[in-house]
Amino acid sequence: MSGRLPFGPFDSGIRQPFLIECDTEGALITAASFQSGFGRRNVELAFEGAGIVEAGRLAARICAASSIAHSLAFCQAVEEAEGVVVEDGPAALRVVLAEYERIAAHLGVISDAGRSLEDDIVYRGPLRYISRVRLAFTEATGSPFAFGVVVPGGVSVEGPLEAIGGLSDIRSALERDCSFWGAKLKASRARLLGARLPGGSVTGEPPSAPAFRASGIDVDLRSGKGAYGYYSNLEYKPVTRRDGTALDRLLLLTAEVRASLGVIEEAGGGLEQVEEPEELPSRGGDGVGVCESPTGAVQHRVSLGPGRVVIHDRIGTQVEAVAGHVGDALAGIMYEDLVPSVLSFNLCSACIDL
């Protein structure tokens, strides 16, 4: 029997609004189309006419899971426009905070995938570490998502940095558990070997996102000669896998968690107490800021007018590039495997529906 089955736009299996319309033959998906845009917010309009402090707060609230990433990209654009160089101390702290944000976001995807696979260990295990990160962020910054901690010129931390430093005691256990969760996910390979995204199917400029790195595309804005911010002082190399299956994408996230722990250790000097940044010089100009968010590259292109007022902020993410491949990748999988397969793409409606 053939037919069409919708999934979403709101479903308990995924946290965000996506609609996937599936053509089916029996229990097999023969074709699928992916749609987003159910939470379109016109975020860019809110930046127009805002001062850079207010605009920085807006950037932090675009996406809770990528709050630091969006803040960092916006602040880099402002700093370029105003010719400001961030000192090593706050620059390193930005890296530490961004990597803990990445860890929490990746563990959230792994946990959701565990729930969809009815694997209670993979579901509940990551939640313990996520709560530790969010609690440390709350103690240090007043927000579980570190809203407003990255500001133009540096970092603004109201609470004790010891709360962030205290997260170092989870490192060895988290590294061990990531390996264990990876083994558990491999035990579910029968449900995760589909939804393949071949690296060769991605045309144009190589995109930067975990979903593409799982297909062998070794592009990561934190690495190489063009690495941004304090990452240019580190020896980070992109984590990749080759086959581009749902299993590869989930295993890549566990590997990136371990890599983030290494980055945090290397940038550990960022936990030294930093001073509030001085007020930036008042002048207009244009700037571009880029950041590797948990879901992929984020870019803010900012134009500033007199008085440090934002004329406009053009925001772009790689999530839409990932989403453009989801429909084709889902063809050929069983309908019952739809949820873990979709989760493996690490999509974020907040970063699509701007």
C-alpha positions in Angstrom: 0.0 0.0 0.0 1.3 3.4 -0.9 0.4 6.8 0.4 1.7 10.1 1.9 2.4 10.5 5.6 3.1 13.8 7.3 5.5 14.2 10.2 5.2 17.4 12.2 5.2 20.3 12.2 4.8 19.7 15.9 5.7 16.3 17.3 6.9 14.9 20.6 9.8 13.2 18.9 11.5 16.5 18.0 11.6 19.7 20.0 11.1 22.1 17.1 8.6 22.8 14.3 9.5 21.0 11.1 7.1 19.4 8.6 8.3 16.3 6.6 5.9 14.9 4.0 6.8 11.3 3.2 5.7 9.3 0.2 5.5 5.7 1.4 5.3 2.2 0.0 4.3 0.1 2.9 6.6 1.0 5.8 9.3 2.3 3.4 9.8 6.0 2.7 10.2 6.4 -1.1 10.5 10.2 -1.2 10.4 13.0 1.3 10.2 16.8 1.4 11.4 18.9 4.3 9.7 22.2 5.2 10.5 24.8 7.9 9.4 28.4 8.4 6.6 27.7 10.9 8.2 30.0 13.5 9.4 32.8 11.2 10.3 35.8 13.4 11.8 38.5 11.2 14.6 38.8 13.7 16.7 41.2 11.6 14.1 43.9 11.8 14.6 44.1 15.6 18.2 45.1 15.1 17.4 48.2 13.0 18.0 51.3 15.1 19.1 49.5 18.2 22.3 50.5 20.1 25.0 47.9 20.0 24.4 46.9 23.7 20.7 46.3 23.0 21.5 44.6 19.7 24.0 42.3 21.5 21.3 41.2 23.8 19.0 40.5 20.9 21.7 38.4 19.2 22.1 36.3 22.4 18.4 35.5 22.3 18.1 34.4 18.7 18.7 30.8 19.8 19.2 29.5 23.3 21.3 26.6 22.2 23.6 28.9 20.2 23.4 32.0 22.4 27.1 32.4 22.7 27.7 31.7 19.1 25.3 34.3 17.8 26.6 36.8 20.4 30.2 36.1 19.4 29.5 36.5 15.6 27.6 39.8 16.3 30.3 41.2 18.5 33.1 40.2 16.1 31.2 42.2 13.4 31.0 45.2 15.7 34.6 44.9 16.7 35.7 44.8 13.0 33.6 47.8 12.2 35.1 49.8 15.1 38.7 48.5 14.7 38.8 46.8 18.2 41.2 43.9 19.0 40.0 41.7 21.9 42.8 40.8 24.4 43.9 37.2 24.9 42.3 36.8 28.3 38.6 37.5 27.3 39.2 36.0 23.9 40.2 32.7 25.5 37.3 32.8 27.9 35.0 33.2 24.9 36.4 30.0 23.6 35.8 28.1 26.9 32.2 29.3 27.1 31.5 28.6 23.4 32.9 25.0 23.8 30.8 24.3 26.8 27.8 25.6 24.9 28.7 23.2 22.1 29.0 20.3 24.5 25.6 20.9 26.0 23.9 21.3 22.6 25.5 18.1 21.2 24.6 16.1 24.2 21.0 17.3 23.9 20.9 15.8 20.3 22.4 12.6 21.5 20.0 12.4 24.4 17.0 13.0 22.1 18.3 10.3 19.7 18.6 7.9 22.6 15.0 8.5 23.6 13.8 7.9 20.0 15.7 4.6 19.9 14.2 3.7 23.3 17.7 3.5 24.8 17.3 4.8 28.3 21.0 4.9 29.0 21.8 7.1 26.0 18.7 9.2 26.8 19.4 9.9 30.5 23.2 9.8 30.6 23.8 13.1 28.7 21.1 14.9 30.7 23.3 14.8 33.8 26.1 16.7 32.1 23.8 19.2 30.4 22.4 20.2 33.8 26.0 20.6 35.1 26.9 23.0 32.3 23.6 25.0 32.6 24.0 25.3 36.4 27.6 26.5 36.0 26.5 29.1 33.4 23.8 30.3 35.8 26.2 30.7 38.7 28.8 32.6 36.5 26.5 34.6 34.2 23.0 34.6 35.8 21.6 32.7 32.9 21.6 28.9 32.0 22.4 29.9 28.4 24.9 32.7 29.3 22.7 35.4 27.7 24.7 38.6 27.4 28.1 37.2 28.6 29.8 38.0 25.2 29.8 41.8 24.7 31.5 44.0 22.2 35.2 44.3 23.2 35.3 41.3 25.5 33.3 39.4 28.0 31.0 40.5 30.9 30.8 37.9 33.7 29.0 39.0 36.8 29.4 35.8 38.9 32.4 33.7 39.9 34.4 32.1 37.1 35.1 29.3 39.5 31.7 27.9 38.6 33.0 27.4 35.0 36.3 26.1 36.2 34.5 23.6 38.4 33.3 21.9 35.2 36.8 20.5 34.7 35.9 17.6 37.0 33.5 16.2 34.5 36.1 15.8 31.8 37.3 12.2 32.3 33.8 10.8 33.0 32.3 12.6 30.0 35.0 11.3 27.7 34.4 7.8 29.0 30.7 8.1 28.7 30.9 9.5 25.1 32.7 6.4 24.1 30.1 4.3 25.9 27.2 6.1 24.3 28.9 5.7 20.9 29.1 1.9 21.4 25.4 1.9 22.4 24.5 3.8 19.3 26.4 1.4 17.2 24.3 -1.4 18.7 21.3 0.4 17.1 23.0 0.5 13.7 20.2 -1.3 12.0 18.0 1.7 12.5 20.8 4.3 11.8 22.6 3.1 8.7 20.2 4.9 6.4 19.5 8.6 5.8 22.8 8.8 4.0 24.2 12.2 2.9 27.1 11.6 0.5 29.8 14.2 0.6 29.9 14.2 -3.2 26.3 15.4 -3.3 27.2 18.7 -1.7 28.1 21.2 -4.4 29.5 24.7 -4.3 31.6 26.2 -1.5 32.2 23.5 1.1 29.8 24.2 4.0 30.8 24.1 7.7 28.5 22.1 9.9 28.6 18.8 11.9 26.2 17.1 9.5 28.6 17.8 6.6 31.7 16.8 8.5 30.1 13.4 9.1 30.2 13.1 5.3 33.9 13.7 5.0 33.8 17.5 4.4 36.6 18.7 6.8 35.5 22.3 7.0 35.3 23.9 10.5 35.7 27.6 11.1 37.7 26.9 14.3 40.6 25.4 12.3 43.2 26.4 9.8 44.7 29.7 8.8 41.3 31.5 8.8 40.3 30.4 12.4 38.6 33.2 14.1 39.4 34.8 17.5 41.4 32.9 20.0 41.0 29.7 18.0 43.8 31.0 15.8 46.2 30.3 18.8 45.0 26.7 19.1 45.9 23.5 17.2 42.4 22.4 16.5 41.7 20.0 13.6 38.2 19.2 12.4 36.6 15.9 13.4 35.2 14.0 10.4 33.6 10.7 9.5 33.1 9.4 6.0 29.9 7.5 5.3 27.4 10.2 6.1 24.7 8.0 7.7 22.6 8.9 10.6 24.9 6.8 12.8 27.9 8.8 11.5 26.3 12.1 12.3 25.5 11.0 15.9 28.9 9.5 16.4 30.5 12.7 15.1 28.7 14.6 17.8 30.1 12.4 20.5 33.6 12.9 19.0 33.2 16.6 18.8 32.2 16.7 22.5 35.5 15.0 23.3 37.3 17.4 21.0 35.7 20.4 22.7 37.0 19.1 26.1 40.5 19.2 24.6 40.0 22.8 23.3 38.8 23.9 26.7 41.9 22.5 28.4 44.2 24.2 25.8 42.4 27.5 26.3 42.2 27.1 30.0 43.8 30.5 30.6 40.4 31.9 29.8 39.4 31.1 33.3 41.5 33.9 34.7 39.4 36.7 36.0 38.9 39.3 33.2 38.0 43.0 33.5 34.9 44.6 32.0 35.8 45.8 28.5 36.1 49.5 28.0 33.5 51.3 26.0 34.3 51.1 22.3 35.0 54.2 20.2 31.9 55.8 18.7 32.1 55.6 14.9 30.2 54.1 12.0 31.3 51.3 9.7 30.7 47.8 8.5 31.9 44.5 9.9 31.5 40.8 9.5 31.6 38.2 12.3 31.6 34.4 11.9 31.4 31.6 14.4 31.1 27.9 14.4 27.9 27.3 16.3 26.8 23.9 17.5 24.8 23.5 14.4 27.3 25.0 11.9 28.6 28.3 10.7 26.8 31.5 11.8 27.5 34.9 10.2 26.5 38.4 11.2 27.1 41.3 8.7 26.6 44.5 10.7 26.4 48.1 9.5 26.8 50.8 12.2 25.7 54.4 12.0 26.7 57.4 14.1 26.2 56.9 17.8 26.9 53.2 17.6 23.4 52.5 16.2 22.8 49.4 14.1 21.6 50.3 10.6 21.1 46.6 9.8 22.3 43.1 10.7 22.2 40.5 8.0 22.3 37.0 9.6 23.1 33.7 7.9 23.5 30.2 9.1 24.4 26.8 7.6 21.3 25.1 9.0 19.3 25.9 5.9 22.1 24.3 3.8 21.8 21.1 5.9 18.0 21.2 5.8 18.2 21.3 1.9 19.6 17.8 1.9 17.2 16.2 4.5 14.4 15.2 2.1 16.7 13.3 -0.4 18.6 11.6 2.5 15.4 10.2 4.0 14.3 8.3 0.9 14.9 4.6 1.4 14.6 4.4 5.2 11.8 2.8 7.2 9.2 5.2 8.5 9.8 4.0 12.0 13.4 5.2 11.7 12.4 8.7 10.7 12.8 10.4 14.1 16.4 9.4 14.9 17.4 10.0 11.3 16.0 13.6 11.4 17.6 14.2 14.8 21.0 13.2 13.5 21.0 16.2 11.1 21.3 18.5 14.2 18.8 21.0 12.8 17.6 24.1 14.6 14.5 25.9 13.7 15.5 29.0 15.6 18.5 29.3 13.3 16.4 28.7 10.2 13.3 30.8 11.1 15.1 34.1 11.6 
